[in-house]
């Protein structure tokens, strides 16, 4: 019999309640060894920031690990770079909130803060269709203030994705930078 000292989601004394995926007795008959049990629990709970701690060959303490921060990914849902970023975050089990520029817009203060961190030139997407479709007078003599005004008016001009809340502000799709800044 597994020796449980539960701390989360109603798993009590070797049993799980009706809200748990492990309904019924969690004993040797259902899980042949500790590795299978740990893998099963991690697949259900571990991706949500929870933690399993084995304390002996047949005893595990299971409790939530508090999130110190949640990252936010900014962009446009149907963008190919965004889809690749979402896939990377999902594959690496990174929890995130999504801010859609098309639905929520972006304010000048946020863009100014980002520009102070990474530079406005890195934020401004001059390779996309939106930039190419701008009036030539809008493209001429662009400085930080003008770039921020353009990005507020046309959020599609912001390079995607922008990820905040990690170790550093990330701009653009760079999986190596994602790994360094977002993995624990």
DRENPA-3360 file (N, C-alpha, C; in nm, 2 decimals, always signed):
BEGIN
1 = XXXXXXXX = +0.09/-0.12/+0.00/+0.00/+0.00/+0.00/+0.09/+0.12/+0.00 ~ +0.05/+0.22/-0.08/+0.13/+0.35/-0.09/+0.10/+0.43/+0.04 ~ +0.20/+0.48/+0.10/+0.19/+0.57/+0.21/+0.17/+0.71/+0.17 ~ +0.05/+0.76/+0.18/+0.02/+0.90/+0.13/+0.02/+1.00/+0.24 ~ +0.08/+1.11/+0.22/+0.07/+1.23/+0.31/+0.02/+1.34/+0.22 ~ -0.10/+1.34/+0.18/-0.15/+1.43/+0.07/-0.16/+1.58/+0.12 ~ -0.15/+1.67/+0.02/-0.16/+1.81/+0.05/-0.25/+1.88/-0.06 ~ -0.31/+1.81/-0.15/-0.37/+1.88/-0.26/-0.49/+1.80/-0.32;
9 = XXXXXXXX = -0.59/+1.87/-0.37/-0.70/+1.81/-0.45/-0.77/+1.69/-0.39 ~ -0.78/+1.69/-0.26/-0.87/+1.58/-0.20/-0.81/+1.44/-0.20 ~ -0.68/+1.42/-0.23/-0.63/+1.29/-0.22/-0.60/+1.27/-0.07 ~ -0.67/+1.17/-0.01/-0.66/+1.15/+0.13/-0.64/+1.00/+0.16 ~ -0.54/+0.98/+0.24/-0.51/+0.84/+0.29/-0.52/+0.73/+0.19 ~ -0.46/+0.75/+0.07/-0.45/+0.64/-0.03/-0.58/+0.64/-0.11 ~ -0.67/+0.73/-0.09/-0.79/+0.74/-0.18/-0.80/+0.87/-0.24 ~ -0.87/+0.88/-0.35/-0.89/+1.00/-0.42/-1.04/+1.03/-0.43;
17 = XXXXXXXX = -1.08/+1.16/-0.42/-1.22/+1.19/-0.42/-1.27/+1.19/-0.57 ~ -1.40/+1.22/-0.59/-1.46/+1.22/-0.72/-1.41/+1.33/-0.81 ~ -1.34/+1.43/-0.76/-1.28/+1.54/-0.84/-1.14/+1.50/-0.89 ~ -1.09/+1.40/-0.85/-0.95/+1.36/-0.88/-0.95/+1.26/-1.00 ~ -0.85/+1.26/-1.09/-0.85/+1.16/-1.19/-0.81/+1.02/-1.14 ~ -0.77/+1.01/-1.02/-0.73/+0.89/-0.96/-0.84/+0.84/-0.86 ~ -0.96/+0.83/-0.92/-1.08/+0.79/-0.84/-1.06/+0.65/-0.79 ~ -1.07/+0.62/-0.67/-1.06/+0.49/-0.61/-0.93/+0.47/-0.53;
25 = XXXXXXXX = -0.90/+0.35/-0.49/-0.78/+0.33/-0.41/-0.65/+0.34/-0.49 ~ -0.56/+0.41/-0.45/-0.43/+0.42/-0.52/-0.33/+0.32/-0.46 ~ -0.34/+0.20/-0.50/-0.25/+0.10/-0.44/-0.17/+0.03/-0.54 ~ -0.10/-0.08/-0.50/-0.01/-0.15/-0.58/-0.08/-0.21/-0.71 ~ -0.21/-0.25/-0.69/-0.28/-0.31/-0.81/-0.29/-0.21/-0.92 ~ -0.30/-0.08/-0.90/-0.32/+0.01/-1.01/-0.19/+0.07/-1.06 ~ -0.09/+0.08/-0.97/+0.04/+0.13/-1.01/+0.15/+0.04/-0.96 ~ +0.21/-0.02/-1.06/+0.31/-0.13/-1.03/+0.43/-0.08/-0.96;
33 = XXXXXXXX = +0.47/+0.05/-0.98/+0.59/+0.10/-0.91/+0.57/+0.25/-0.90 ~ +0.66/+0.30/-0.82/+0.65/+0.45/-0.79/+0.67/+0.53/-0.91 ~ +0.76/+0.49/-1.01/+0.78/+0.58/-1.12/+0.65/+0.60/-1.20 ~ +0.57/+0.49/-1.22/+0.45/+0.50/-1.29/+0.35/+0.60/-1.22 ~ +0.34/+0.59/-1.09/+0.26/+0.67/-1.01/+0.30/+0.82/-1.02 ~ +0.43/+0.84/-1.01/+0.48/+0.98/-1.02/+0.45/+1.04/-1.16 ~ +0.48/+0.96/-1.26/+0.45/+1.01/-1.39/+0.30/+1.04/-1.41 ~ +0.22/+0.95/-1.36/+0.07/+0.98/-1.38/+0.03/+1.10/-1.31;
41 = XXXXXXXX = +0.08/+1.12/-1.18/+0.04/+1.25/-1.11/+0.10/+1.37/-1.18 ~ +0.23/+1.36/-1.22/+0.29/+1.47/-1.29/+0.21/+1.51/-1.42 ~ +0.17/+1.41/-1.49/+0.10/+1.44/-1.62/-0.03/+1.52/-1.59 ~ -0.09/+1.49/-1.47/-0.22/+1.56/-1.44/-0.19/+1.69/-1.37 ~ -0.11/+1.69/-1.27/-0.09/+1.81/-1.18/+0.04/+1.89/-1.20 ~ +0.14/+1.82/-1.24/+0.28/+1.88/-1.25/+0.29/+2.00/-1.35 ~ +0.21/+2.00/-1.45/+0.21/+2.10/-1.55/+0.15/+2.23/-1.50 ~ +0.08/+2.22/-1.39/+0.01/+2.34/-1.33/+0.09/+2.40/-1.22;
49 = XXXXXXXX = +0.22/+2.37/-1.21/+0.30/+2.43/-1.11/+0.30/+2.35/-0.98 ~ +0.26/+2.23/-0.98/+0.25/+2.15/-0.85/+0.38/+2.07/-0.84 ~ +0.40/+2.01/-0.73/+0.53/+1.94/-0.70/+0.50/+1.81/-0.63 ~ +0.58/+1.71/-0.67/+0.58/+1.58/-0.61/+0.72/+1.56/-0.54 ~ +0.71/+1.52/-0.42/+0.84/+1.49/-0.35/+0.84/+1.35/-0.29 ~ +0.92/+1.26/-0.35/+0.93/+1.13/-0.29/+1.01/+1.14/-0.16 ~ +0.96/+1.07/-0.05/+1.04/+1.07/+0.07/+1.08/+0.94/+0.11 ~ +1.04/+0.83/+0.04/+1.09/+0.70/+0.06/+1.05/+0.62/-0.06;
57 = XXXXXXXX = +1.08/+0.49/-0.07/+1.05/+0.41/-0.18/+0.90/+0.39/-0.20 ~ +0.82/+0.41/-0.10/+0.67/+0.39/-0.11/+0.59/+0.51/-0.06 ~ +0.65/+0.63/-0.05/+0.58/+0.74/+0.01/+0.61/+0.87/-0.07 ~ +0.51/+0.94/-0.10/+0.52/+1.06/-0.18/+0.44/+1.17/-0.11 ~ +0.50/+1.29/-0.10/+0.43/+1.41/-0.05/+0.40/+1.49/-0.18 ~ +0.27/+1.53/-0.19/+0.23/+1.60/-0.31/+0.16/+1.73/-0.27 ~ +0.22/+1.84/-0.31/+0.16/+1.97/-0.27/+0.19/+2.07/-0.38 ~ +0.11/+2.18/-0.38/+0.14/+2.28/-0.49/+0.26/+2.36/-0.46;
65 = XXXXXXXX = +0.33/+2.40/-0.57/+0.44/+2.49/-0.56/+0.38/+2.63/-0.61 ~ +0.39/+2.73/-0.53/+0.33/+2.86/-0.57/+0.41/+2.92/-0.69 ~ +0.34/+2.97/-0.78/+0.40/+3.04/-0.89/+0.45/+3.18/-0.84 ~ +0.57/+3.21/-0.88/+0.63/+3.34/-0.84/+0.59/+3.44/-0.94 ~ +0.57/+3.40/-1.06/+0.52/+3.49/-1.17/+0.46/+3.41/-1.28 ~ +0.38/+3.48/-1.36/+0.32/+3.42/-1.48/+0.37/+3.51/-1.59 ~ +0.41/+3.44/-1.70/+0.45/+3.52/-1.82/+0.33/+3.56/-1.90 ~ +0.34/+3.67/-1.97/+0.24/+3.72/-2.06/+0.30/+3.72/-2.20;
73 = XXXXXXXX = +0.23/+3.66/-2.30/+0.28/+3.67/-2.44/+0.18/+3.76/-2.51 ~ +0.24/+3.86/-2.58/+0.16/+3.96/-2.65/+0.18/+3.93/-2.80 ~ +0.07/+3.95/-2.87/+0.07/+3.93/-3.01/-0.07/+3.92/-3.08 ~ -0.07/+3.86/-3.19/-0.19/+3.84/-3.27/-0.21/+3.69/-3.29 ~ -0.33/+3.64/-3.25/-0.35/+3.50/-3.25/-0.32/+3.42/-3.37 ~ -0.35/+3.48/-3.49/-0.33/+3.41/-3.62/-0.20/+3.43/-3.68 ~ -0.11/+3.49/-3.62/+0.03/+3.51/-3.67/+0.11/+3.38/-3.67 ~ +0.18/+3.35/-3.77/+0.26/+3.22/-3.77/+0.37/+3.22/-3.67;
81 = XXXXXXXX = +0.43/+3.33/-3.64/+0.53/+3.34/-3.53/+0.47/+3.31/-3.40 ~ +0.35/+3.36/-3.38/+0.28/+3.34/-3.25/+0.24/+3.19/-3.24 ~ +0.20/+3.13/-3.35/+0.16/+2.99/-3.34/+0.28/+2.91/-3.30 ~ +0.40/+2.94/-3.36/+0.52/+2.87/-3.32/+0.56/+2.89/-3.17 ~ +0.54/+3.01/-3.13/+0.57/+3.05/-2.99/+0.47/+2.97/-2.89 ~ +0.34/+2.97/-2.93/+0.25/+2.89/-2.85/+0.29/+2.74/-2.84 ~ +0.33/+2.69/-2.96/+0.37/+2.55/-2.96/+0.49/+2.52/-2.87 ~ +0.59/+2.62/-2.88/+0.71/+2.60/-2.79/+0.67/+2.61/-2.64;
89 = XXXXXXXX = +0.58/+2.70/-2.61/+0.54/+2.71/-2.47/+0.47/+2.59/-2.42 ~ +0.38/+2.54/-2.50/+0.31/+2.42/-2.47/+0.40/+2.30/-2.46 ~ +0.49/+2.28/-2.55/+0.59/+2.17/-2.55/+0.68/+2.17/-2.43 ~ +0.71/+2.29/-2.38/+0.80/+2.31/-2.26/+0.72/+2.34/-2.13 ~ +0.59/+2.32/-2.13/+0.50/+2.32/-2.01/+0.52/+2.46/-1.94 ~ +0.52/+2.57/-2.02/+0.53/+2.70/-1.96/+0.39/+2.76/-1.96 ~ +0.34/+2.80/-1.84/+0.21/+2.86/-1.83/+0.22/+3.01/-1.87 ~ +0.12/+3.06/-1.93/+0.12/+3.19/-1.98/-0.02/+3.25/-1.99;
97 = XXXXXXXX = -0.02/+3.38/-1.99/-0.15/+3.46/-2.03/-0.12/+3.52/-2.16 ~ -0.23/+3.53/-2.24/-0.22/+3.58/-2.38/-0.29/+3.71/-2.39 ~ -0.21/+3.81/-2.44/-0.27/+3.95/-2.47/-0.28/+3.96/-2.62 ~ -0.40/+3.97/-2.67/-0.42/+3.98/-2.81/-0.43/+4.13/-2.85 ~ -0.34/+4.18/-2.93/-0.34/+4.32/-2.97/-0.47/+4.36/-3.05 ~ -0.52/+4.26/-3.12/-0.64/+4.29/-3.20/-0.76/+4.32/-3.12 ~ -0.77/+4.25/-3.00/-0.89/+4.26/-2.92/-0.86/+4.36/-2.81 ~ -0.74/+4.37/-2.75/-0.72/+4.45/-2.63/-0.64/+4.58/-2.66;
105 = XXXXXXXX = -0.57/+4.58/-2.78/-0.49/+4.69/-2.81/-0.36/+4.69/-2.72 ~ -0.29/+4.80/-2.72/-0.17/+4.82/-2.63/-0.16/+4.97/-2.61 ~ -0.11/+5.00/-2.49/-0.10/+5.14/-2.45/+0.04/+5.19/-2.47 ~ +0.05/+5.32/-2.48/+0.18/+5.39/-2.51/+0.28/+5.37/-2.39 ~ +0.23/+5.36/-2.27/+0.31/+5.35/-2.15/+0.38/+5.21/-2.15 ~ +0.31/+5.11/-2.19/+0.37/+4.97/-2.20/+0.48/+4.97/-2.31 ~ +0.44/+5.03/-2.42/+0.54/+5.03/-2.53/+0.67/+5.11/-2.49 ~ +0.65/+5.22/-2.42/+0.76/+5.30/-2.38/+0.85/+5.22/-2.28;
113 = XXXXXXXX = +0.79/+5.15/-2.19/+0.86/+5.06/-2.09/+0.94/+4.96/-2.17 ~ +0.88/+4.90/-2.27/+0.95/+4.80/-2.35/+1.06/+4.86/-2.43 ~ +1.04/+4.98/-2.48/+1.14/+5.04/-2.56/+1.26/+5.08/-2.47 ~ +1.23/+5.11/-2.35/+1.34/+5.14/-2.25/+1.43/+5.02/-2.22 ~ +1.36/+4.90/-2.23/+1.44/+4.78/-2.20/+1.51/+4.72/-2.32 ~ +1.45/+4.73/-2.44/+1.51/+4.66/-2.56/+1.54/+4.75/-2.67 ~ +1.49/+4.88/-2.67/+1.51/+4.97/-2.78/+1.39/+4.96/-2.87 ~ +1.34/+5.08/-2.92/+1.22/+5.09/-3.00/+1.25/+5.02/-3.14;
121 = XXXXXXXX = +1.37/+5.02/-3.19/+1.40/+4.96/-3.31/+1.37/+4.81/-3.32 ~ +1.40/+4.75/-3.20/+1.38/+4.60/-3.19/+1.23/+4.57/-3.19 ~ +1.15/+4.66/-3.13/+1.00/+4.64/-3.12/+0.93/+4.67/-3.26 ~ +0.98/+4.76/-3.34/+0.91/+4.80/-3.46/+0.93/+4.70/-3.57 ~ +0.83/+4.64/-3.62/+0.84/+4.54/-3.72/+0.83/+4.61/-3.86 ~ +0.95/+4.62/-3.92/+0.96/+4.69/-4.05/+0.96/+4.59/-4.17 ~ +0.94/+4.46/-4.14/+0.94/+4.36/-4.24/+0.80/+4.31/-4.28 ~ +0.70/+4.35/-4.21/+0.57/+4.30/-4.23/+0.49/+4.38/-4.33;
129 = XXXXXXXX = +0.37/+4.33/-4.37/+0.28/+4.39/-4.46/+0.23/+4.52/-4.41 ~ +0.21/+4.54/-4.28/+0.15/+4.66/-4.23/+0.25/+4.77/-4.25 ~ +0.38/+4.75/-4.23/+0.48/+4.85/-4.25/+0.49/+4.89/-4.40 ~ +0.49/+4.79/-4.48/+0.49/+4.81/-4.63/+0.37/+4.89/-4.68 ~ +0.26/+4.87/-4.61/+0.14/+4.94/-4.65/+0.12/+5.08/-4.60 ~ +0.21/+5.13/-4.51/+0.21/+5.26/-4.45/+0.24/+5.37/-4.56 ~ +0.18/+5.48/-4.54/+0.21/+5.60/-4.62/+0.36/+5.63/-4.61 ~ +0.43/+5.66/-4.72/+0.57/+5.69/-4.71/+0.61/+5.80/-4.61;
137 = XXXXXXXX = +0.52/+5.90/-4.59/+0.54/+6.00/-4.49/+0.55/+5.95/-4.35 ~ +0.47/+5.84/-4.32/+0.48/+5.78/-4.19/+0.61/+5.70/-4.17 ~ +0.67/+5.65/-4.27/+0.79/+5.58/-4.26/+0.92/+5.67/-4.26 ~ +0.90/+5.79/-4.29/+1.01/+5.88/-4.30/+1.04/+5.94/-4.16 ~ +1.17/+5.96/-4.13/+1.22/+6.02/-4.01/+1.15/+5.96/-3.88 ~ +1.15/+5.83/-3.87/+1.09/+5.76/-3.75/+1.19/+5.77/-3.64 ~ +1.14/+5.82/-3.53/+1.22/+5.82/-3.40/+1.13/+5.75/-3.30 ~ +1.18/+5.74/-3.17/+1.11/+5.66/-3.07/+0.97/+5.71/-3.05;
145 = XXXXXXXX = +0.94/+5.84/-3.04/+0.80/+5.89/-3.01/+0.71/+5.85/-3.13 ~ +0.76/+5.87/-3.25/+0.68/+5.84/-3.37/+0.65/+5.69/-3.38 ~ +0.76/+5.61/-3.35/+0.74/+5.46/-3.36/+0.64/+5.42/-3.26 ~ +0.64/+5.47/-3.14/+0.54/+5.43/-3.04/+0.40/+5.47/-3.08 ~ +0.39/+5.59/-3.13/+0.26/+5.64/-3.18/+0.20/+5.54/-3.29 ~ +0.29/+5.51/-3.38/+0.25/+5.41/-3.49/+0.21/+5.28/-3.44 ~ +0.29/+5.23/-3.34/+0.26/+5.09/-3.28/+0.13/+5.09/-3.20 ~ +0.10/+5.21/-3.14/-0.03/+5.22/-3.06/-0.15/+5.22/-3.17;
153 = XXXXXXXX = -0.13/+5.29/-3.27/-0.23/+5.31/-3.38/-0.25/+5.18/-3.45 ~ -0.14/+5.11/-3.48/-0.14/+4.98/-3.56/-0.06/+4.88/-3.49 ~ -0.12/+4.81/-3.39/-0.04/+4.71/-3.32/+0.03/+4.60/-3.40 ~ -0.02/+4.58/-3.53/+0.05/+4.48/-3.62/+0.19/+4.53/-3.65 ~ +0.23/+4.65/-3.62/+0.36/+4.70/-3.64/+0.46/+4.65/-3.53 ~ +0.41/+4.59/-3.42/+0.49/+4.54/-3.31/+0.54/+4.40/-3.35 ~ +0.67/+4.38/-3.34/+0.73/+4.25/-3.37/+0.67/+4.15/-3.27 ~ +0.65/+4.03/-3.32/+0.58/+3.93/-3.25/+0.67/+3.80/-3.24;
161 = XXXXXXXX = +0.65/+3.73/-3.12/+0.58/+3.77/-3.00/+0.67/+3.86/-2.91 ~ +0.60/+3.92/-2.82/+0.67/+3.99/-2.71/+0.63/+3.91/-2.58 ~ +0.73/+3.87/-2.51/+0.70/+3.79/-2.39/+0.76/+3.86/-2.27 ~ +0.67/+3.90/-2.17/+0.72/+3.96/-2.05/+0.69/+3.87/-1.93 ~ +0.76/+3.90/-1.82/+0.74/+3.82/-1.70/+0.84/+3.72/-1.67 ~ +0.93/+3.69/-1.77/+1.04/+3.60/-1.75/+1.16/+3.67/-1.69 ~ +1.28/+3.62/-1.71/+1.40/+3.68/-1.67/+1.43/+3.81/-1.74 ~ +1.38/+3.82/-1.86/+1.41/+3.94/-1.95/+1.29/+3.95/-2.04;
169 = XXXXXXXX = +1.28/+4.07/-2.10/+1.18/+4.09/-2.20/+1.22/+4.03/-2.33 ~ +1.14/+3.94/-2.39/+1.18/+3.87/-2.52/+1.10/+3.93/-2.63 ~ +1.16/+3.96/-2.74/+1.10/+4.02/-2.86/+1.14/+3.93/-2.98 ~ +1.04/+3.88/-3.05/+1.06/+3.80/-3.17/+1.07/+3.65/-3.13 ~ +1.07/+3.57/-3.23/+1.07/+3.42/-3.21/+1.21/+3.37/-3.21 ~ +1.26/+3.34/-3.09/+1.40/+3.29/-3.07/+1.39/+3.18/-2.96 ~ +1.38/+3.06/-3.01/+1.37/+2.95/-2.91/+1.48/+2.93/-2.81 ~ +1.60/+2.97/-2.86/+1.72/+2.96/-2.76/+1.70/+3.06/-2.65;
177 = XXXXXXXX = +1.66/+3.18/-2.69/+1.63/+3.29/-2.59/+1.52/+3.25/-2.50 ~ +1.41/+3.18/-2.55/+1.30/+3.14/-2.48/+1.35/+3.04/-2.37 ~ +1.43/+2.94/-2.41/+1.48/+2.84/-2.32/+1.56/+2.90/-2.20 ~ +1.65/+3.00/-2.24/+1.73/+3.06/-2.13/+1.65/+3.15/-2.04 ~ +1.54/+3.21/-2.09/+1.47/+3.31/-2.01/+1.35/+3.24/-1.93 ~ +1.29/+3.14/-1.99/+1.17/+3.09/-1.94/+1.18/+2.95/-1.86 ~ +1.28/+2.87/-1.89/+1.29/+2.74/-1.82/+1.35/+2.76/-1.69 ~ +1.30/+2.68/-1.59/+1.35/+2.69/-1.45/+1.49/+2.63/-1.44;
% end
